[in-house]
Amino acid sequence: MSQVTPENVAAAAGVSKGGLLYHFKSKDALLAGLVRRLGERADEQLRQATAQGRSVAEWYLQTPNPDNDADALELALYRSMVAAMRTVEAPHDPADDEVQRALADVMTSWKDGLDAELDDPVRAELIRLVGDGVYLRALLGLPQTPPELYRAVIDRLLDR
């Protein structure tokens, strides 16, 4: 991820390096901002899904489709974020890690949504873990679970 330099990010964003550094004082701050922005995008997608009658759990369990342009772009953004996060030197105290805090905040908001929707905390955690695993498989480019089997998994998790 040597391309993640203030110069390259500023050029890609169409701003000066000074302008970038005005808003993001460090690479960690920039990555934390990216994590928060991706979290905001996911929150908006969740709002749209629930407005269309889908549950938080159904949204969380959706499988990203790399053949869909929007999903492919999102997967690319998350891959870039994960790769960039690997370049950050973690502080000795995790409480000082701005990127980790941003990621924890995003994940907590999703967990809170599942917990609020479901009366059963064990089911909420199972849904979160399955959803995380499905997304990780997509990020890694691993084969997806056959659709009919995955639909049966979702039905079982959602007690249909």
C-alpha positions in Angstrom: 0.0 0.0 0.0 2.9 2.3 -0.7 0.5 4.3 -2.9 -1.3 5.6 0.2 0.7 8.8 0.6 -0.6 12.2 1.3 0.5 13.3 -2.1 -1.3 10.5 -3.9 -4.5 10.8 -1.9 -4.5 14.6 -2.4 -4.0 14.2 -6.1 -6.8 11.6 -6.4 -9.1 13.8 -4.3 -8.3 16.9 -6.4 -7.0 18.9 -3.5 -3.6 20.1 -2.4 -1.5 18.2 0.1 -1.8 21.2 2.4 -5.6 21.1 2.1 -5.6 17.4 2.8 -3.4 17.8 5.8 -5.6 20.6 7.1 -8.5 18.1 7.3 -6.5 15.0 8.2 -3.5 15.6 10.4 -2.1 12.2 9.9 -2.4 9.0 7.8 -4.2 7.5 10.8 -6.7 10.4 10.8 -7.3 9.9 7.0 -7.9 6.2 7.4 -10.2 6.8 10.4 -12.1 9.2 8.2 -12.4 6.6 5.4 -13.7 4.1 7.9 -16.3 6.5 9.2 -17.3 7.4 5.7 -17.8 3.8 4.7 -19.8 3.4 7.9 -22.0 6.4 6.9 -22.5 4.8 3.4 -23.6 1.5 5.1 -25.9 3.3 7.4 -27.6 5.0 4.4 -27.9 1.7 2.6 -29.5 0.3 5.8 -32.0 3.2 5.9 -32.9 2.5 2.3 -33.3 -1.2 2.9 -35.6 -0.7 5.9 -37.6 1.9 4.0 -38.2 -0.9 1.4 -39.5 -3.2 4.1 -36.3 -5.3 4.7 -35.2 -6.0 8.3 -31.8 -5.0 9.7 -31.0 -8.7 9.9 -31.8 -9.3 6.2 -29.7 -6.3 5.3 -26.8 -7.5 7.4 -26.9 -11.0 5.8 -27.0 -9.8 2.2 -24.3 -11.3 0.0 -22.3 -8.7 -2.0 -22.4 -9.5 -5.7 -19.1 -8.8 -7.4 -20.9 -8.7 -10.8 -23.0 -5.8 -9.6 -21.2 -2.5 -10.3 -22.2 -0.9 -7.0 -21.3 -4.0 -4.9 -18.0 -4.4 -6.9 -17.1 -0.7 -6.1 -18.0 -1.2 -2.4 -15.8 -4.3 -2.2 -12.9 -2.5 -3.8 -13.3 0.3 -1.3 -13.3 -2.1 1.6 -10.3 -4.0 0.2 -8.4 -0.7 -0.1 -9.4 0.2 3.5 -8.2 -3.1 4.9 -5.0 -2.9 2.9 -4.4 0.6 4.1 -5.1 -0.2 7.7 -2.4 -2.9 7.6 0.1 -0.1 6.9 -0.7 1.8 10.1 1.6 1.3 13.1 -0.7 0.3 16.0 0.0 2.3 19.2 0.8 0.4 22.3 -2.5 1.4 23.8 -5.5 0.4 21.6 -7.4 3.4 23.1 -5.0 5.7 21.2 -5.6 4.0 17.9 -7.9 6.4 16.0 -8.5 3.9 13.1 -9.4 1.1 15.5 -11.8 3.3 17.4 -13.5 4.4 14.2 -13.9 0.7 13.1 -15.2 -0.2 16.5 -17.7 2.6 16.4 -19.0 1.5 13.0 -19.2 -2.2 14.0 -21.0 -1.2 17.3 -23.6 0.8 15.4 -24.4 -2.3 13.3 -24.5 -4.5 16.4 -26.8 -2.1 18.1 -29.2 -2.2 15.1 -29.4 -6.0 15.3 -29.8 -6.0 19.1 -32.6 -3.4 18.8 -34.4 -5.5 16.2 -34.1 -8.9 17.7 -35.2 -10.0 21.2 -32.6 -12.8 21.3 -29.0 -11.6 21.8 -27.7 -15.0 20.8 -29.5 -14.9 17.5 -28.4 -11.3 16.9 -24.7 -12.4 17.5 -25.1 -15.4 15.2 -26.5 -13.1 12.4 -23.6 -10.7 13.0 -21.0 -13.4 12.8 -22.5 -15.0 9.7 -22.8 -11.6 8.0 -19.2 -10.8 8.8 -18.1 -14.1 7.4 -20.1 -13.7 4.2 -18.6 -10.3 3.7 -15.1 -11.5 4.5 -15.4 -14.3 1.9 -16.5 -11.7 -0.7 -13.5 -9.4 0.2 -11.1 -12.3 -0.2 -12.7 -13.4 -3.5 -13.6 -16.8 -2.2 -16.5 -18.8 -3.7 -19.9 -17.9 -2.3 -22.2 -20.4 -0.7 -24.7 -21.7 -3.2 -27.7 -19.4 -3.2 -30.3 -22.0 -2.3 -28.2 -23.2 0.7 -27.5 -19.6 1.8 -31.3 -18.8 1.6 -31.9 -21.8 3.9 -29.3 -20.4 6.3 -31.0 -17.0 6.3 -34.4 -18.6 6.8 -33.1 -20.7 9.7 -31.3 -17.6 11.3 -34.5 -15.5 10.9 -36.7 -18.4 12.2 -38.9 -18.5 9.0 
